[in-house]
Amino acid sequence: MPTIAVTGATGAQGGATARALLAAGRRVRALTRRPDSTAAEELRRLGADVRHADLDDPASLDAALAGADSLFAVTTPFGTDTATEIRQGRALVDAAAGARLGHIVFTSVAHADRGTGVPHYESKHLIERHLRAAGVPWTVIAPAAFMDNYTGGWILDGLRTGVFAWPMPAGRPLTLIPAADIGAFAALALTRRDEFAGRRIDIASDELTPARMAETLATALGRPVVHREVLLGEVRKRSADLAAMFAYFTTTGLDVDVAGLRRAYPEVGWQSFADWAAGQDWAALLAAAPASAHH
């Protein structure tokens, strides 16, 4: 049975991909910088072969990819910066090409190939271009905005007071996807190489306005929630990158063919925002210490 290596295996997207592959009976090699973490231990219990890999250590990547057949690749600028993300992404692609892998599925972001000017979209696009030039069969999956971000940070802080603080006008639609659906779609691409090789696909499972999101969250939380539009100037104080992203969401918009994806790939499951929100343990989340307490 072919071995599928998964980077970021203890993170949201890599973890979801590893779990989807394991559930489908695939052989998974979970790559992580922290093989002794709780998340790594959980993957071991599910049957993954957990290996140490550090995107800044080429020797560790070569060792981790030796004998693998394909790779799920994920990179992030958050916690470092986009220059680090680009360097790490290129190093990962080069290691995979050196290991002569038969297929790389890279998770980027919806619209990253459209010249958005959003820093963490542009960094992903540079990695995409490096991947296409590497001579390895590739697929790029490009998720829309993450539903999972709504369970932490300033969004969760706002929800504690009945406010859905979101930097977009109430009536402007946005496409969304949960990590579980990204993982399910990635697993599909990794197990159906011939069908997906050479394709770049924007993915999302629902589309709704901030006003509708607030109503949906109110239902899930069982308490009133109102949308409040956060000013981009406030976001810019925290992150110019995120401010640029929200400006793009509001002006151009993140259109993805949700209905077409649901028709073409029903096996993914495609959770609606309401499905996803209903599945979260809001009582536990809201009871945790606010993000503002960590600063």
ChimeraX attribute file (.defattr): number of C-alpha atoms within 10 A of each C-alpha:
attribute: neighborCount
match mode: 1-to-1
recipient: residues
	/A:1	7
	/A:2	12
	/A:3	16
	/A:4	26
	/A:5	30
	/A:6	29
	/A:7	31
	/A:8	25
	/A:9	31
	/A:10	25
	/A:11	15
	/A:12	15
	/A:13	25
	/A:14	28
	/A:15	23
	/A:16	24
	/A:17	30
	/A:18	33
	/A:19	24
	/A:20	22
	/A:21	23
	/A:22	17
	/A:23	12
	/A:24	13
	/A:25	11
	/A:26	19
	/A:27	18
	/A:28	27
	/A:29	24
	/A:30	29
	/A:31	28
	/A:32	24
	/A:33	17
	/A:34	18
	/A:35	19
	/A:36	12
	/A:37	11
	/A:38	11
	/A:39	15
	/A:40	24
	/A:41	16
	/A:42	14
	/A:43	22
	/A:44	16
	/A:45	9
	/A:46	14
	/A:47	19
	/A:48	24
	/A:49	16
	/A:50	23
	/A:51	23
	/A:52	16
	/A:53	23
	/A:54	18
	/A:55	22
	/A:56	14
	/A:57	12
	/A:58	16
	/A:59	12
	/A:60	17
	/A:61	23
	/A:62	17
	/A:63	14
	/A:64	25
	/A:65	27
	/A:66	15
	/A:67	15
	/A:68	19
	/A:69	19
	/A:70	27
	/A:71	25
	/A:72	28
	/A:73	23
	/A:74	21
	/A:75	24
	/A:76	18
	/A:77	17
	/A:78	10
	/A:79	8
	/A:80	9
	/A:81	13
	/A:82	20
	/A:83	13
	/A:84	18
	/A:85	23
	/A:86	23
	/A:87	16
	/A:88	22
	/A:89	26
	/A:90	21
	/A:91	19
	/A:92	27
	/A:93	25
	/A:94	20
	/A:95	22
	/A:96	28
	/A:97	19
	/A:98	14
	/A:99	19
	/A:100	18
	/A:101	22
	/A:102	16
	/A:103	25
	/A:104	26
	/A:105	27
	/A:106	25
	/A:107	25
	/A:108	28
	/A:109	21
	/A:110	23
	/A:111	20
	/A:112	22
	/A:113	17
	/A:114	10
	/A:115	10
	/A:116	15
	/A:117	14
	/A:118	18
	/A:119	19
	/A:120	24
	/A:121	22
	/A:122	21
	/A:123	24
	/A:124	26
	/A:125	20
	/A:126	17
	/A:127	23
	/A:128	25
	/A:129	12
	/A:130	17
	/A:131	25
	/A:132	15
	/A:133	11
	/A:134	16
	/A:135	12
	/A:136	21
	/A:137	21
	/A:138	27
	/A:139	26
	/A:140	26
	/A:141	22
	/A:142	22
	/A:143	26
	/A:144	25
	/A:145	20
	/A:146	14
	/A:147	18
	/A:148	16
	/A:149	13
	/A:150	16
	/A:151	17
	/A:152	16
	/A:153	12
	/A:154	17
	/A:155	16
	/A:156	22
	/A:157	22
	/A:158	20
	/A:159	25
	/A:160	17
	/A:161	13
	/A:162	18
	/A:163	20
	/A:164	27
	/A:165	21
	/A:166	23
	/A:167	23
	/A:168	24
	/A:169	17
	/A:170	18
	/A:171	12
	/A:172	14
	/A:173	21
	/A:174	21
	/A:175	25
	/A:176	24
	/A:177	24
	/A:178	26
	/A:179	21
	/A:180	23
	/A:181	22
	/A:182	28
	/A:183	24
	/A:184	23
	/A:185	23
	/A:186	28
	/A:187	25
	/A:188	20
	/A:189	23
	/A:190	25
	/A:191	18
	/A:192	11
	/A:193	18
	/A:194	11
	/A:195	12
	/A:196	20
	/A:197	19
	/A:198	15
	/A:199	13
	/A:200	19
	/A:201	19
	/A:202	21
	/A:203	26
	/A:204	30
	/A:205	25
	/A:206	23
	/A:207	23
	/A:208	17
	/A:209	17
	/A:210	24
	/A:211	21
	/A:212	18
	/A:213	23
	/A:214	23
	/A:215	19
	/A:216	19
	/A:217	25
	/A:218	19
	/A:219	15
	/A:220	18
	/A:221	20
	/A:222	11
	/A:223	12
	/A:224	14
	/A:225	23
	/A:226	21
	/A:227	23
	/A:228	18
	/A:229	16
	/A:230	14
	/A:231	15
	/A:232	19
	/A:233	12
	/A:234	12
	/A:235	17
	/A:236	14
	/A:237	10
	/A:238	10
	/A:239	13
	/A:240	15
	/A:241	16
	/A:242	18
	/A:243	20
	/A:244	19
	/A:245	21
	/A:246	20
	/A:247	15
	/A:248	16
	/A:249	20
	/A:250	17
	/A:251	10
	/A:252	10
	/A:253	16
	/A:254	20
	/A:255	18
	/A:256	23
	/A:257	15
	/A:258	18
	/A:259	12
	/A:260	10
	/A:261	17
	/A:262	18
	/A:263	9
	/A:264	9
	/A:265	12
	/A:266	10
	/A:267	11
	/A:268	20
	/A:269	13
	/A:270	24
	/A:271	18
	/A:272	18
	/A:273	22
	/A:274	16
	/A:275	12
	/A:276	17
	/A:277	23
	/A:278	15
	/A:279	10
	/A:280	14
	/A:281	12
	/A:282	19
	/A:283	10
	/A:284	8
	/A:285	15
	/A:286	18
	/A:287	9
	/A:288	12
	/A:289	10
	/A:290	17
	/A:291	13
	/A:292	9
	/A:293	6
	/A:294	6
	/A:295	5
